[in-house]
Amino acid sequence: MQADDLPAAVRSGDTIAVALRKMRLIINHGLAARAVDQDGGLDARLLLLHGMKLSHADLIATPSHAVSGLEAETLTGMARLRGAGTPLARLTGEAEFWSLPFYVTDDTLVPRPDSELVVEAALSRIGRGMTRVLDVGTGTGCLPLAILSERPQARALGVDISHGALAVADRNARRHGLADRFATCLSDVYGAVQDGDLFDVIVSNPPYIETKVIEGLDSEVRDHDPRLALDGGRDGLEVYRPLIANAAQFLHPAGNLIVEIGYDQASSVGALMAEAGLGTTLLHDLAGHPRVLIGHKSDPI
Ligand SMILES: C[S@@+](CC[C@H](N)C(=O)[O-])C[C@H]1O[C@@H](n2cnc3c(N)ncnc32)[C@H](O)[C@@H]1O
């Protein structure tokens, strides 16, 4: 490609409105080069707000404000990375989940909207009293923190095999004023959860992608989400096995195990639940795909 085919960089002295237009062109150029049929207008706007530390209201009020040399460089760099496939959340360092902002780092999965179904299922099964929630593979802490944000009497423990992820979950708990009801613990599934500790709900969105499928994933996932958060082993079920087989010993009698599943895992994960003596309920996402399996120790409530 000729250098003069490249969209112009943002320059010192450009107004915000001009910078925004240039960023959108840079992103769209990168997306088109990767044959991604998408418009980068919204991402350009969100990156500009992040790069210049502005609110939406500031942007509307000051479209003729000029950007500095340093800001111009930052904005151009972020737009080029976004066009080249770096996910928006990796550039801004945060993502929205359950309408709350969560810090994300290279150690965490970017929370996905589909996982909100796990939160909905948990909320519909716990009352408003004192309840205890365990999240296995907590990542950013998005699942238990979303639940705690809706249930002022509830407490939660988030466990993960990644030190880095737990540090992010703790930061997110402080960000949302929930640190006094949320604890974290480094643990391989239930390995470090105390015997005799009982929970009303265990939630989990474990890594569930078959190892051999990972190479074929979209590069925005494969190259940016941590392998630990994606790789479910040879058959995608490696974390589900101990998660499901040992759930009953950490659940109250009326407790529920609520897990996110891949679109084609309802029968394999359901079979693991049946083997563990759990009754099951399957929930579908908005696209109609199986998305959440609930295991009950006793009859569903
Ligand atoms: C798919 S991510 C889910 C993160 C977060 N719960 C969410 O929904 O965005 C899976 C998480 O499980 C963690 N993990 C992987 N293997 C684990 C294991 N054996 N025990 C505990 N956590 C594990 C990963 O580090 C990662 O944070």
The ligand as an SDF file (V2000), in Angstrom:
LIG
                    3D

 27 29  0  0  0  0  0  0  0  0999 V2000
  -13.7390  -17.4290   30.8910 C   0  0  0  0  0  0  0  0  0  0  0  0
  -12.8420  -16.6050   32.1670 S   0  0  0  0  0  0  0  0  0  0  0  0
  -14.2160  -15.9310   33.0890 C   0  0  0  0  0  0  0  0  0  0  0  0
  -13.8700  -14.6910   33.8840 C   0  0  0  0  0  0  0  0  0  0  0  0
  -15.0900  -13.9890   34.4890 C   0  0  0  0  0  0  0  0  0  0  0  0
  -15.7870  -14.8640   35.4280 N   0  0  0  0  0  0  0  0  0  0  0  0
  -16.0400  -13.5470   33.4010 C   0  0  0  0  0  0  0  0  0  0  0  0
  -17.1290  -14.1560   33.2710 O   0  0  0  0  0  0  0  0  0  0  0  0
  -15.7090  -12.5940   32.6600 O   0  0  0  0  0  0  0  0  0  0  0  0
  -12.3200  -17.9970   33.1500 C   0  0  0  0  0  0  0  0  0  0  0  0
  -11.5150  -17.6520   34.3930 C   0  0  0  0  0  0  0  0  0  0  0  0
  -11.2120  -18.8810   35.0490 O   0  0  0  0  0  0  0  0  0  0  0  0
   -9.8730  -18.8490   35.5330 C   0  0  0  0  0  0  0  0  0  0  0  0
   -9.4200  -20.2340   35.6550 N   0  0  0  0  0  0  0  0  0  0  0  0
   -8.9330  -21.0580   34.6930 C   0  0  0  0  0  0  0  0  0  0  0  0
   -8.6690  -22.2820   35.1960 N   0  0  0  0  0  0  0  0  0  0  0  0
   -9.0070  -22.2500   36.5170 C   0  0  0  0  0  0  0  0  0  0  0  0
   -8.9580  -23.1880   37.5800 C   0  0  0  0  0  0  0  0  0  0  0  0
   -8.5110  -24.4370   37.3740 N   0  0  0  0  0  0  0  0  0  0  0  0
   -9.3660  -22.7930   38.8000 N   0  0  0  0  0  0  0  0  0  0  0  0
   -9.8130  -21.5240   39.0140 C   0  0  0  0  0  0  0  0  0  0  0  0
   -9.8840  -20.5960   38.0510 N   0  0  0  0  0  0  0  0  0  0  0  0
   -9.4890  -20.9380   36.8170 C   0  0  0  0  0  0  0  0  0  0  0  0
   -9.1280  -18.0030   34.5140 C   0  0  0  0  0  0  0  0  0  0  0  0
   -7.9550  -17.4560   35.0630 O   0  0  0  0  0  0  0  0  0  0  0  0
  -10.1800  -16.9550   34.1520 C   0  0  0  0  0  0  0  0  0  0  0  0
  -10.0890  -15.8240   34.9780 O   0  0  0  0  0  0  0  0  0  0  0  0
  1  2  1  0
  2  3  1  0
  2 10  1  0
  3  4  1  0
  4  5  1  0
  5  6  1  0
  5  7  1  0
  7  8  2  0
  7  9  1  0
 10 11  1  0
 11 12  1  0
 11 26  1  0
 12 13  1  0
 13 14  1  0
 13 24  1  0
 14 15  1  0
 14 23  1  0
 15 16  2  0
 16 17  1  0
 17 18  1  0
 17 23  2  0
 18 19  1  0
 18 20  2  0
 20 21  1  0
 21 22  2  0
 22 23  1  0
 24 25  1  0
 24 26  1  0
 26 27  1  0
M  CHG  2   2   1   9  -1
M  END
$$$$
